[in-house]
């Protein structure tokens, strides 16, 4: 992509399909010369214009007659691109938009390249690279959630914390380097305790950004539901019933599921991963079953929701609850109780479940499907609520930035270690510069043409 901002560019900004309204964008130093040329009747207004305004005018075509046009104009840097700009709004017939665009190009304007308007906004400092990626996310959003994620990122959901973090680190680096400049005069610009404390705040901030990038909603990892319980509690049958297909091995023999089975399903458009875990017990950790138990516990830590299964034919539900109490006590995510095998003509185990820290209880039969519908609906609601609460980013930003943030965190960690071990402020400052370079790549402050080409080549013309 050619990177220059001296020319004046224009392009149709709306879709190729006909609509009630369409728009054509112009930006660059000759924007108002072009407007005066194609709207001579409004030339005096363009010449006197000092602030953003809208001018109602018309264009004359021999075959089409007079076409009414509303021209939204920005005479200075207070525009999307940071340059004099205008948008022509008119009827959205493709043939009409193409005729008007041709008239603009005849006035000495160049056709914009894909993404060139947003590129100019980035080069002018009107937005950082994460916000440019959000624009692309808005253009290609395939659903309401993806649209809201991109809109939040465009509004500064990632740019603002990045800006604050970089500013704090730059100020810290300035304090450290000021002390290095006066090292012979024994002047302390910042105490080592303050350096360590500020580095720790930076580390916490970077970890928060990393979590934001790794939010599961909208990324490759979906909402995780771990199904747990003692062996033969009906977990695998429940997973199959919720999924609507056979994804887990079923057997009356306890301990059939020795590893785990993951099933990705969609309920009313809400995607989630069901994880059928090994039955909870306490075998030797070195045996295959013991290793499966350790894996189950790790998966519980990564889950967004835990379903605790207790079967109606459980011989000692009180002891079962005692065995599962650590799940209930240690889980930092919602825990739901599910009574399975309710088709059996046996007393319910509801009475012994009061110890569970949950108000969500479901009685189901995987054999007859009784209760499966309400549980599926509740799971879909849980996914929706999680999405509403999540601070997500568009996938392109996550893919591009994750490694840079990891490297920045490592550099901050090295700086902390050097400060604590009193290795020397020169080493701390060096690690801080590395962290700032990595954060600069995330924001686009440090960027190369290859990155810009990879991003803006994906835009359509007019954006």
N, C-alpha and C positions, 0 to 999 in steps of 0.2 A: 504494500500500500504506500502510495506517495504521501509523505507527511509535509504539508505546507499549508499556511493559513493566509497567504497574501491574495489568493484568487477569490472571486465571488462564485458561489455554487448554488445550485437549485435542484430540486427533485420533487416528484409527487410523493407526498407523505402518507397517503391513505392507500388502501388495498386496491388490487386490480379489479375486484368485483364491483359493479355499480352500486351506488348508495345514494341516499338523499343528499348528503353533503360530502364534499371532498376537500382536500387541502394540498397546497403546494408551498414548499418552504424555500426561502432564499436567505443566504447569510454571506457576509463578507464585506469588505470596505466599499464596494460599489453598489451595495443594496439600494440606496436611495436614488442614485443616479439612474438605476434600472427602473425603479418605480416611477420616476418622473418621465422616463421615456415611454413606458407602456400605459401610463395613466396621465397624459398631459393636462387633462382638466383639473387634476388634483395636485399639480406640481407645486403650486404655492404652499399648500399644506405640508408637503414633504419637506420643503426648504425651511419652513418655520418650526418644524417639529422639534421639541426639546425633551419630550418624555413619551413613554409608551402610550399608544392610543390606537383607535380603530377608525378607519376611513371607509365610508361607503362609496363605491364608484362602480364603473362598468367598463367592459371591454367590448369593442366592436369587431365583428367578423362578417365578411360579406355573405357567407352561406348560413351563418347562425344568428346574425343580428346582434343586438346588445345583450351582453351577459352580465348580470349583476354580480359584483364581487365585494366581499368584505375583507379589507386588508388590515390585519393586526400587525402593528409596527413597533419595533424597539430600536430607537436611534443610536443607542450607545451600548456599553458593555453589560447592561442589565438584561441580557437575553440568555437563552439556553446555551448558545455557543460562546458567549462573551464578546460577540461582534455585532455590528448593526445587522438586524434581521427583520424578516417579515414573513407572514403566513397569509396566503390568499385562500379564502374560504368561498366556495362556490358550489354549484350543483355537482353531484358526484358521478356524473356519466363519464366513463373512461375516455370516450372520444373527445369530450370537452376538456377534460383535464390534460390530455396529451396535446391538444391544440394550444392551450394556454402555456403549457410548459415549453413548447416549441417557440412561442413568441418571446418568452423570457430568455431562452438560450440564444435567440437571434440578436438580443440586445447586448451580447458579449459576456454571457454567464456560462460557466462550465457545469456540465451534469455532475452531480455529486457521486462519489464512490459509495459502496455499501458501508454504512456506519460512520460516514465522514462528519455528519452533524454532531454525533455523540463524541467522536474523536476530538473535534475542535473544542467541545465542552470540557473534555478531559485536559487537553493541552492548555486551556485557559484557566485551569484550576477551579472550574465550576463544579466539578465532581471528581471523586477519586475512582480508581479502577474497579473497586467493589460496586460502586454505584453504576458504572458503565455496564458491568455484568448484570446488574439488576434490570437495566433497561432491556437488555437482550432477554432476560428472564420474563419480563412483562410481554414482550413481543411473542414469545413462544410458549406462554403459559397454556397448559392443556386443561386446566381446571381452576376452580375458585381458590383452592388451597395454594397452588403454585403461584397464582396471581397475587394473593395476599402476601406470600413470602417475599416475592420480588418487590412488591410495593413497599413493604417494611424496610427492606435493604436499601431501596432507592432513597427512602426518607432519612437514611443515616444510621440504620440499625446496627451496622458493622463499622461504618466509616467513623462515627463519633467516638466510640471507645478506642479505636485505633489511633485517632488523632490525639486523644488525651494521653494515651500510653506513650506515644512517641514524644509528645511534648515533655512529659515527666522525665523520660530517660535522657532527652537532650539537655534539660536543665541539670540533671544529676551529672551528666558527663561534663558540662560546663563548670560545675562546682569542683569536680575532681581535677580537671585540667588547669583550673585557676590555681589550685594548690600546688600542682606540679611546676607551674611557672614561677612560683615564689618559694620553692622548696629550700633554697639556701637561706631564706630570711625567717624560717621557722614560723610561717603564718599558716594557721589551720583554717581553711575555708569551710570545711565540713568534717564533722567527727565521724570516726569509723562506724560508730553505732548507728548514726543516721544513714550512712551509706548502706549498711546491711538491711536496715528497716525499709528503705526505699526500694532496694533490690527485691526484697520479699514481696512488697506491694506489686511490683512489676511482674513478678513470677505468678502471683495470684491472678492478676489481670490477664496474662497470656493464657493461663489455664482456663479462665472463663471464656476467652475467645475460642480456644480449642474446643471446649464443650459446645459452644454455639455452632461451630462448624460441623460437629459430629452429631448434632441433633438427629434423631432417627426419623422423625416425620419429614417426608420429602427427600430423604437420602436413600442409599441403597439398603440400609438396615431398617426394617419396619418395626412397628410396635410389637414388643416381645411379651408373650404370655406363657409363663412356665406352669405346667400342670404337675403337681407334686402329690405325694401320698405314700402310704406303705405299699409293699408289694401286693398285687392282686386287689387294689382298691378301685379298679375300673378306669384307670387313667387312659389307657390306650383306647378302650372302647369309647370313652368320652371324646377324645381327640378325633376319632373317626366320625362320631356322630356330629360334632360341630363342623368338621370339614366337609361332610357329606360324601366321603369316599374313604376307602381303606388306605390309610397311610402308616398305621402302626401294627405291629405284630400282636395278636390277641391269643391268650392261652389261659387256662385255669391254673396253670402251674405258676406259683409265685416266683418273681424274679425273672420273668421272661424278657423284659426290657432291661438289658444290662448296660446299654450305652444311652443314646437318646435319638429321637426322631423329630425332625423339624418339618412342619407343614405350613406353607404360606397360603393363606386363604383370603378371600374378599367377601365381606358381608355388607351389602348395600353400599358398595363403593369404598368401604373402609378396609384397607389391607393390614393384615397382622400375621405374625409368625406364632404358631402354636408349637411349644416345645414339650414333647412327651419325655419325661425324665425317668431315670431308673428309680425303682421303689426305694424309699428311704429306709435304711437299716444301718447297722454298725459292724460290718465285717472287718477283717484285717485290711489295713490300708494298702498292703502290698499285693493283695489279690486283685483280679480283674474287677470283681464286684466292688471292692473297696475303692479302686481308682474311679469307678463309675460314680460312686457316692461323692467323691471329691469334686468330680466334674459337675455333678448336679448342683452342689453348693455354689460353685463359681458361676454357673448359669443363673442361679437365683439372684446373685448380686447384680447381674446385668439385665434382669427382667424389668419390665414396666408394670407388670401385674402378675400376681401369683394366685392360682386356683388350687386350694387345698382340698383334696378328695378324701372322703371317708365313706366307706361302703355301708349300706344298711345291714349287710350280713357280717359286719365286723364283730368278732367274738368279744373284743374288749375295747370299745370305743374310748373309754376313759384313758386307758393306757396308750391308745393311739394318739389321743390329743396331747398326752404328756410327751410322747416321742416327737410330735410335730411342733411342740411349743416354741422351739428355737426359731422355726420359720416365722411364726407369728410375732415373736419378740424382737427379732433382729431385722426383719424386712423393713426397708425404708419406702416401700411402694405399697399400693393397696393390696390387701389379702382378702380373697373371697372364699367362703366355704361352700363346697358342693357336695351334697349328699347323693351318692350314686346308687344304682341298683334298686330304685324305689318301686320297681315292678314286683319285687319279692314281698310275699305276705309276712312281713316281719315288722316289729315296732320301729318307728323312726328314731334316728339318733340325734334329732334336734335338741333334745333336753340336755345333752352333754356338751353342746357347742358354745355355751355361754362364755367359756374361757377364751374363745377366739376374739381377737381384736378386729372385729369386722361387723358391719351392719348389713353386708351383702351376702345373702344366703340363697342358694338355689337347690331345689330338689329335682333330680333328673333320672330318667331311665334311658340308657343308650339303646336298650333292646326295643322299647316301644316308642322312643323319641319324645315321650312326655317330658316337658320342661326344657327341651333343647332350644325351642324357638325363643322363649324369653331370655335364655342365657346368651344366645347369639346376638339378640338385639342389644343386650346390656354391654356385650363386648364391643359392638360397633359404636355405641355411645361413648365408651371409654376411649376408643381411638380418636373420636371427634374432639372430646374434651382435651386430650393430650395434644392434639394438633393446635387447638386454640391457645393453649398455654405455652407452646414451644416457641423459642426464638430461633428461627431457622434461617438458612441462607440458600441462595440458588445453587444447584449442584456444581456449576462451573466454578464458582468461587471456592467451594469446598475442595474441589480437586486441585485447584491452582495453589491455594494458600496453606493447606494443611502442613506440608513439609517445611515451608518457611517458618511457620509458627513453632514447629517442633525444634528447628535449629535455633530460633530466637530464644526459646525456653532453655535449651542447652547452654547457650551463651550466657544467659542470665544466671543459670546455676553455676557455671564456671566462675563468673564474676563474684557471686556470693562466696564461693569457696575460697577464692583468692583474697577477698576482703576479710573473711573470718580467720584465715591463716596468716594474715598480714604479709602476704607475698610482695605486695607493692601496688601503689595506685596506678602505675603504668600498665600492669597486667589487667587490673579491673577496667581501666579505660579502654584497653584494647578489646576486651570481651564485650563491653557496652557498644562499641562501634560495630562489631559484628551483629549484635542483636538489632541495632538500629537499621543496618543494611537489610536484614531479613524482613523486618517490619515495613521497611520502605518498599520492598517488593510486593508485599501484600496490598499496601495502599496504592502502589503504582508510582510512588515518589522515585524509586529506583526501578527503571524499566528499560527493556531493549525493544528494538523493532520487531523481533520475532514474536514476543508476547503480544504486542499491539496487533500484528498481522493475524495471529491465531484468534484473537478476540473479535476484532472489527470485521474480519472477512466473513464472519457468520451473520452479520447484520444484513438487513435488506436495504435497498436504496431508499433514501428519504428519511432514515433514522439516524 
